[in-house]
């Protein structure tokens, strides 16, 4: 058995400008493992992978979304996404080992920013939560490989945008108040859900109170099109160890979902690989001048993270947090 770098012929490619490709071919290599087959009296390739030069400074977000190698050998296209995601994870692990000071610097920068806000009279409420299983933010975003993940465009680390944190908190609040309205009124839950959502959108108080939170509090927390909310939902960054893993979803009726044929058991499943964050803690922050509103917003956020989760595939248990 021997390992070699396949440089005699370039059997992989990049969909980048020519001058960028020249650099990438010098920094990202395709390697393979060969074994001598005695029965056939020849060497056969039994495995292959992508590998980067150790001294190549990489932005993981660019590696994940822009600098994507693709194998050209016949039959390798099905495996290429798996190999490319393995490259992303491997380089992220290398980055963690080499640049712990970098991650510490990101944390300290955020802490300085929050301290400046406190000095300006803002209240800052932290919340640390663990996602014990898997989390994927931005799965359906535009990506050359169909499945995406939100990575910071500068730091290259996974994070949860503040818009997503605010969105899931607002969604949970609407569900709670819609259930309360349905229990007290004559409307069913679906109609109550629409009434509550429309009222919050327009900033109309419907005189409801759930768990000590008035509907007017929701209007002030989340705001409307005409009025800014009084609570700021910050981006949530991971703490301690960040674990990236490859996951898979299996489309059992691909011809049916493509609109070509009805569902049938003889259609071949189509496995789709995607990147996730696993067993990682995140630090959330809510900011505002009104301390009482922040406490109510943090209560709603805790419930939302525990009950509905955040990100894609929450109905399957992804993105559920422990507080």
N, C-alpha and C positions, 0 to 999 in steps of 0.2 A: 504494500500500500504506500502511495506517495501523494504528496500535496504539491500542486504547482499553481503558478499564476498564469492565467491564460492571456498572454500578451502577443503571441504569434499572430493572432487574428482577433480583431475587436468584435466579439460576439455579444455585445450589449451596447445600448445607446442611451443618449439623453435628449429630451425634447427642449433644448435650450439653444440660444444663439451660438454660432460656430466658435467664437472666441471663448465663450463660457465653457463649451463642451471640451475644448482643448485643456482647460484647467481641470475640469472634473475628471477627465480620463487619467490625469496625472495624480489625482488625489483619491479617487474611489475606484477600487479594483474588484474584479470578479475572480474569485478563487474556487477551486474545485478539488474534490477528493477522488482519487482513482484507485481501483483495485484490479489486480490481474485475475482474469477469469481463465482457469486452467482448461475448462471444457471447451471454451471457444478460442483459447490460445490468444487472448488479446486483453488489453487494458480497457476497463469500462468505468465511466464516471458514475459514482454512486451518490454523490452529494455535491452541492455547490452553494456559495454564499457571496455576499458583498462585504467588502472590508475597506475601511478608510486608513490613510496614513495617520500614525499616532500624533504627529506634530501639526496636523491640519486642524486649524481652529474653526470650529463649526458652530453655526447658529442652528439649533435643532429645528426651529420653525421653518427655516429655509430648506433644510435637508428633508423635512417631512412633506413640504408643500410645493417645492420648486425643483430641487435637484434630485429627480427620481430616475434611477437607472432601470432599464428594461432589458431582460434577456432576449436574445434573438434566436437561440437554439430551438428547434422544433420540439414542442411539448412542454417548454418551460414557462410559457405565458401563464398557465394556471397557477404555478408556484411563485411567480415573480413578486406578487404583492406580499405574500408571506415573507419572502426573503428580504424585500425592501423594508418592511416593518421591523423585521429582526435587526436590520442595520440601524434603523432609527433608535430602537431600544438600546442596542449595544453602545452606540455613540452617546446616548443620554447617560448611561451608566458610567462611561468613561468621563463624561463631563462632571458628574457628581463626585467622582473620586479626585479629579484634578482641581476642581474649582469650588471647593466647599466655601472658601473665602468669598467667592462671587455670590453664592446664595445668601451668605451672612450679610453681605453688603446690600443686597436687595431688601432684606428684612430691616436692616438699620435705616435705610433710606425711607421706608414706609413709616418706621417709628418716628423719625425726625419730622416727617410731614404731619403725622397725627399730633405730635407735640406742638407744632406751630399752630394747628387748629385749636388746640386746647388754650393756647396763649391768646387766641383771638376770641375766646369766649364760647367756643363750641363744646358740647358734651360728646364724648367718644365712648361708645359702648361696644366692647369686644365680645365675640362669641367663638369659642373653639369647638369644632364638631368633627367627628371621625366618620368617614365613609368606609365601613368595614368590608364591603364587597367591591363592586365596580361602579365607576362613574364615567360618563362620556358627555361632554359639552360640545355642541356644534357638529353633531354627527351628520346632519343633513346639509351642512354648508357646502359651498362650491369647492370641489377638489378634483384634481386630475384622476385620482383613483376611486372616485365615487363616494367614499366614506371619509369624513374629515374629523378633526378634533380641534378645539380652540386652544392654541398655544400662544403665549405672549410674543408679539412680533419682534421685541427686542431681547427679552430674557430667554425666550425659547422654552419656558416651563409651562405646564398646564395650569390654568387658573379659571375661576368662575367670574365672568363679567358682572359688574354691579347691576346692569340692566336685567340679567337673568335672576339675580338674587331678589331684586325688587319685584320682578314679574311673578315669581312663584309665591312670594309673600302676599302679593295682591290677589292672586288667584285663590289662595287658600282662604283669605279673608272673605272674598265674595262667596265661596262655598259655604263658609260658616254662617254668614248672615242670610244667605238664601235658604239654608235649612231652617234657621230660626223663623224666617218669614213664612215659610211653608207650614211650619208647625202651628203658628199663631193665626194664619189667615186661611182663606178659602182656595188659594191658588195651589197647584201642584208644584213640585220642586223645579221642574224645567221652566215654568213660567216665572216662578219666584227668582230663579237664577238670572233670567233676562232682566227682570225689573230691578234687581239689586245692581247688576252690572251697569245698566243704563243710568241708574241714579248716581253711581259712583263716577261714571264717566262725565256726567253733566254737573256734578257737585251739588245734587239735590238731597237734602237730609230726609231720610224716611223714618226717623225716630225709632231706631232699633238699638238694643244693647245686648251684646253677647260677651260673657266672661268679663264684665266690667269695662268693655270697650264700646263706646257709642259710635254710631255710623258717622257722625260728624268728625270723630277722631280719624276714621279712615280717609275722609276727604282731605283732612289736613296732613295726614301722613303721606299719602300717595299723590295728592294734587289732581288737577284736571288740565284740560287743554288751555284754560285761561289762567290757572293758578298753579304755581310751582308747589310741589310737596315740601313739607317742613322737615322731612327726614331724608338724609342722604345715604344711599346704599352703596358701600364701597366694593370694589373688586375683592374677591376672596382668593388668597394665595395659599398654596400648600405649606405645611410645616414639617419639619424633621425630614423623614425619608419619603421620597416621591417614587412610587412604583408604577411603571408603565407595563401593560400587558397586552398581548394580542388576544382578541376575542373573535367569535364567529357567529354569524346568523345564517341559517340555512333556509333558503327559499325552496319549499317543496313542490310548488307548482309554478315554475318560471314562465311557462307558456300561457298560463291563465292570467298571471299578473301583467304580462306584456300585451294582453288583449288578443292573443292569436287563437287560443283554444280553450275549451272548458277544462276545469280541474280534473285530473285523472292520476291514478296511482302509478302509472308507467312513465310519467314525466320525471326526468332526472333532477334531483335536488341541485341547487346552485349555491355552494358555500361562499359566503362573503366575509372576508377578514376585515377587522377594524381595530383601531387602537383605543385602549381604555386606561383609566387610572384606577389602581386597586389598593385598598387598605391604606388610605392616606388621610391625614388630618388636614383640615383647612381652617384658616383664620378669617372670620367675618368681622366687619366693623360697620356700625350704624352711627351716623353723626347728625347732630342738630342742636338748635338752641333750646328747644323745649325738652327737658329731661323726662317729663311724664309721657310725652308722645314716643320718645325713644324706647322707654320701657315697654310700652304697649306694642310697638313695632317688633321689638326683639322677641316678645312672647309669641307673636304671630309667626315670625321667622322660625323659631324653634319648632313649633307645631308643623309648619310647612315642610321643613327638612325631615322630620320624623315620619310624617303621615303620607305625604305625596311624593317627596323626593324632588330632585332637581336634575335637569338635563334630559337626555333621550332615554327611551325604553324604561321609564319609571314603572310602567304597569307590570314589568317583569322583575322588578326589584332593584333595578339600577338606580343609583343616585339617592338611596335612602341613607340618612345619617343617624348616628347615635350622638346624643348631646351629653 
